Amino acid sequence: MATREKNMWVLLIFLLAGLVVGGLLGKLASEVSWLWWLSYGQSFGLDNPIVLDLNVLKLTFGIVFNINVASIIGMILAIFIYRKI
């Protein structure tokens, strides 16, 4: 049981790393004319954050996901590398 939970954490870390590295590569690829398609993607989330004002404490909640083709490729590569390990 412990090894399966550990494997799930490793998979989650691999997926997150693939998402971040792919997103960074997609952002860099937008500068190159023949790699524009890697930066093609969609953004979704809360554009205007939710603010909770408790008069003593002010909390702001907001999250935005920027998914592009390179980040999807990065996640697929992360799953492939995880299966090989």
C-alpha angles and dihedrals in degrees: 000000000000093000092053092052089047090051091052090053091049090049091049091051091048091050092048091049091049090050094049097043092044091049091051092049090048090053091050092045091058088073092058114078098215094045096052091115091068090064094050109115151115134265122210137166138073110337092181110044121229112247122204110194113193093172090242097044129030117202124191121198123191140137133181127186120206108194120182136169093264092054091051090050088048091053092049090050090048091054090047092050091046091054091050093053 
